[in-house]
């Protein structure tokens, strides 16, 4: 473990405060001045961009610009005299802290549909504008239904946020890379052939792709268009016969990668996508698009002649089922991450009890240890570094404004990940910094038991994440506790840290298949005191139990804090699993550490 003379600077992430509640009032006022000219009484502002991604470039962060809220999901409704911000339960603490609550009311989408709220608060005859490139047909339908009953009309308009955003950042200009199949495991030609076989079953003449991760996976390309995920923003149309068309910003293409892509696809500007959809519609043939991820405008244009096949993006499932090369890369990435994390935890254990560490210090040190590996190209999301009460904010982002000093004796929650050329990682650990209370041990051990229950699960093929989610919650439920987020999400291979279509929560009904990579991250959050989350990534694999059964291989290689475990609460099988897991970490990670860090790892992975 190298000795740093001072806390190194971060290169992959910043800590500037992205929200200023004082800006909310003038921006709401400016937006309202546009309504009369557009003939509307209000406007919907979603978190998403045209690609419906969780991560958006700065130029498309319209919700954050208007309201100050920077979470990864949400929607605002602004009328002439009202403003409401709708967020899910992950952000009910964060949203009020980032916006002007005197002007903007906060609502939890798990209990309040934006459409229901508008139906209750707006008069009949109101016209609410929306940008048809920023909403999907599926999401808009859930809003439209209660509005129609209340006599309120949704009206497509040009986006008025863009008209008032005078200092809007420029679109991303990052480069594009074309990957060889030695890294992707399968050439684009083979992926296209498999996609077309699926299209034949649906009698589809063409597929329209709007998700960047689908585009990147299918054409074996990566980019730098959004923070922390190696995306290229663009569109594609894949005909059942003939050459696909890629719609990209041409300034991203070098002569070399232009030549490589031109061998498999026609290349056109993103600006030509809508016209190409119109040409496709005129052919009057069947076109497949995903109503849950494609913009409303795609459906509107195609409806002028095409027969619509509205089904899930056909790239999502094959992308989620990683091939052997992708899985080997993911294992390599997690080993590299395990080495960095061992160094970080050893440093943290020495530094935290002395006091003086800030949340930003902790983020910078973890990033520094990851950057020692040359193939680490970015973090996979902004590190969640929550000390004491900030750990109870599920998706807390530390900034210079919120930065808190960790007091010895408090719990420290760190949720982080990295993008290595070989794969994507995501890990959460909760660490003790001094004496641990019986209550903290009880809560931590219940979360751990849930994580182990998922890790040890065996189940027949056809099982989905909604069916096994209870395994992670059962021990908290026994004492009337729970956590208000999903237990797990899909993870891409050097792609998005959050991907579908499978995951572990009540909303995931897609059956597990071998090769899927998922997170396993139960937690518990005691507002104002501490947060606990333990997260490993796991691979779905064929089980040796019996034919037709599946189980999980654990990817993540980092110790779980033994000091927080109430050992008497563990069953023998749970203790055996944890001891075996720690022994594997020692076996695979220790040879890559210096003597001092190796000595720390020996103690951290000692059998219970």
C-alpha positions, 0 to 999 in steps of 0.5 A, spaced: 500 500 500 503 506 497 504 512 502 500 518 500 503 525 503 497 528 502 490 526 499 490 525 492 486 529 487 480 526 484 480 525 476 474 522 475 469 525 479 468 532 482 465 535 488 462 542 486 455 543 488 450 542 482 444 545 486 442 552 488 435 553 490 436 560 489 436 559 482 429 555 482 425 562 482 427 566 476 428 559 472 420 558 474 418 565 472 422 565 466 419 558 464 412 560 465 413 566 460 413 561 455 407 558 456 402 563 453 406 563 446 405 555 446 398 555 448 399 551 454 398 552 461 403 548 464 409 543 462 412 536 464 420 536 465 422 529 465 429 527 468 431 523 461 434 525 455 432 523 448 435 516 449 431 515 456 438 514 459 439 514 467 445 518 465 445 524 461 450 529 458 450 536 461 446 539 456 440 535 457 440 535 464 433 540 464 430 537 470 436 539 474 437 546 471 430 548 473 429 545 480 436 543 482 434 536 483 440 532 481 437 525 482 437 519 477 430 519 476 424 524 477 419 529 473 417 536 474 410 539 473 410 546 472 404 550 471 402 558 471 401 558 479 404 551 481 410 547 481 411 539 483 417 535 483 416 527 483 421 522 485 421 515 488 423 513 495 431 513 494 430 521 493 425 523 498 431 526 503 435 529 497 430 532 493 427 537 498 435 539 500 436 541 493 430 545 491 426 551 493 421 547 497 417 554 498 415 554 491 416 546 489 412 541 492 415 534 493 411 528 492 413 520 492 412 517 486 410 510 489 404 513 492 403 519 487 402 519 480 403 525 476 397 524 472 393 523 479 396 530 482 395 534 476 387 531 475 386 533 482 390 540 482 388 543 475 382 545 472 378 542 467 380 544 460 388 545 462 393 544 456 399 541 459 405 541 454 410 535 453 416 534 449 415 528 445 422 526 444 423 526 452 417 521 454 416 514 452 409 512 450 409 507 456 410 512 461 406 518 458 400 513 458 400 512 465 400 520 466 395 521 460 389 516 463 387 520 469 388 527 465 383 525 460 378 523 465 379 530 468 378 533 462 386 535 461 389 535 455 397 533 453 400 537 448 406 536 444 410 542 444 417 544 442 421 544 449 421 551 452 427 549 457 431 550 451 429 557 450 430 560 456 437 556 458 441 561 455 448 558 458 446 551 456 452 546 455 455 544 448 453 537 446 458 532 448 464 531 443 468 525 446 471 520 441 468 513 439 472 507 439 471 500 435 472 494 440 475 488 437 471 481 438 477 479 442 474 484 447 467 483 446 467 475 444 462 476 438 463 480 432 457 485 430 456 481 424 454 475 428 450 479 433 446 482 427 445 475 424 442 473 431 438 479 432 435 478 425 433 471 427 429 474 432 426 479 427 423 473 423 419 470 429 416 477 429 415 478 422 419 485 423 421 488 417 426 493 421 428 494 428 429 501 431 434 502 437 434 508 441 438 506 447 445 507 447 447 501 451 443 497 445 447 501 440 454 500 443 453 493 444 450 491 438 456 495 434 461 493 439 463 501 440 464 505 446 464 512 447 465 518 452 458 522 451 455 521 458 458 521 465 462 515 467 458 510 462 462 508 456 456 510 451 456 513 444 449 517 443 446 515 437 440 511 434 440 505 429 435 502 424 436 495 422 432 492 417 431 485 416 435 485 409 440 489 407 445 494 411 443 497 418 444 505 418 447 508 424 445 515 426 451 518 430 455 525 430 460 525 425 465 529 429 466 523 433 468 519 427 476 518 425 478 515 419 480 509 422 473 507 426 469 510 420 472 505 415 471 500 421 464 501 422 462 503 414 464 495 413 457 493 417 453 499 417 451 506 413 453 512 417 448 518 417 448 524 422 443 524 428 439 529 425 437 525 419 434 520 424 427 523 424 427 523 416 429 516 416 423 514 420 418 517 416 421 514 410 420 507 413 413 509 415 412 510 408 414 503 406 408 500 410 411 495 413 412 492 420 417 496 425 419 494 431 420 499 437 420 499 444 414 503 447 418 503 454 424 506 452 423 509 445 421 517 445 413 518 443 416 522 437 418 515 434 411 512 435 408 518 432 412 518 426 412 511 424 404 511 425 404 514 419 404 508 415 408 503 418 405 497 422 407 497 429 410 492 433 411 495 440 415 490 444 421 490 449 428 492 445 430 485 442 438 487 444 436 488 451 436 480 453 442 478 449 446 483 451 444 481 459 447 474 457 454 475 457 458 470 453 464 467 456 469 473 453 465 478 457 464 474 463 472 473 463 473 480 463 468 481 468 472 477 473 478 480 471 475 487 473 473 485 479 479 482 481 483 488 479 477 492 483 478 487 489 486 489 490 484 496 490 479 496 495 483 492 499 488 497 499 483 502 501 480 498 506 487 497 510 488 505 509 481 507 512 482 502 518 488 506 520 486 513 518 478 513 520 479 512 528 484 518 528 479 523 526 479 528 521 477 524 515 472 527 510 467 524 506 471 527 500 477 525 502 475 518 502 472 518 495 479 521 493 483 515 496 478 510 493 479 513 486 487 514 487 487 506 489 483 504 483 487 509 478 493 505 480 491 500 475 492 503 468 486 499 465 481 503 470 478 509 465 473 512 470 468 510 476 462 507 474 458 512 477 459 518 482 461 515 489 456 515 495 460 516 501 456 517 507 458 518 514 454 517 520 447 520 518 449 522 511 449 514 510 441 514 511 441 518 504 440 512 499 443 516 493 447 521 497 452 525 493 457 529 497 459 536 495 463 541 497 457 544 500 455 537 504 462 535 505 462 532 512 467 530 517 467 522 519 467 522 527 470 516 530 465 511 532 460 512 526 458 508 521 461 509 514 457 507 507 461 507 501 458 505 494 462 505 488 464 502 482 469 503 476 470 502 469 476 498 467 477 496 460 475 489 462 469 490 465 464 494 470 464 494 477 459 496 483 460 495 490 458 497 497 461 496 504 459 499 510 465 500 515 466 501 523 470 506 525 470 505 533 466 501 538 459 498 535 452 498 538 448 492 539 443 495 535 448 497 529 450 490 529 443 487 529 441 491 523 448 490 520 447 482 521 440 482 518 442 486 512 448 481 511 443 475 512 439 477 506 445 478 502 448 471 504 441 468 502 441 471 495 448 469 494 446 462 496 439 461 493 438 455 488 432 456 484 429 452 477 429 456 471 424 461 469 425 464 476 425 471 476 427 477 481 421 479 483 420 472 486 427 471 490 427 479 492 423 476 499 430 472 501 434 479 502 428 482 506 426 477 510 430 478 516 429 485 516 421 484 516 421 479 522 422 485 526 418 490 522 424 493 518 425 494 510 429 498 505 425 502 500 430 500 494 431 494 489 435 489 492 439 488 485 440 491 478 443 488 472 450 490 470 453 491 463 460 489 461 464 495 460 457 498 459 452 501 464 452 500 471 445 499 471 442 495 465 435 491 464 431 487 463 433 483 469 434 485 476 432 483 483 426 487 486 418 486 485 418 490 478 423 485 475 419 479 472 424 477 466 426 470 468 434 469 470 438 466 465 446 464 465 451 469 464 446 475 467 450 479 472 446 482 477 447 486 484 445 483 490 445 489 495 440 489 501 440 495 506 437 498 512 437 506 513 435 509 520 434 517 518 439 521 522 443 516 524 446 511 519 445 507 513 447 500 512 448 497 505 452 491 503 453 489 495 456 484 491 455 483 484 453 476 482 453 472 475 447 467 474 450 460 472 447 453 471 447 450 478 450 443 480 444 441 484 440 438 478 438 439 471 434 445 470 436 449 476 440 456 477 444 459 482 449 465 483 457 466 482 459 471 486 464 476 482 466 482 488 472 480 492 472 485 498 472 483 505 465 484 509 467 488 516 467 482 521 466 487 527 459 489 525 457 482 525 453 479 531 456 472 530 450 469 534 445 471 529 448 467 523 446 460 522 452 455 521 451 455 513 451 462 513 457 463 517 460 457 513 458 461 506 462 468 509 468 464 511 469 461 505 468 467 501 473 471 505 478 465 504 477 466 497 478 473 497 485 472 501 487 467 496 486 471 490 487 478 492 493 477 498 498 475 493 498 482 489 498 486 496 504 489 500 506 486 506 502 491 511 496 490 507 497 483 506 497 483 514 491 487 514 487 482 509 489 476 513 485 479 519 480 482 515 478 475 512 480 471 518 474 465 520 469 467 524 
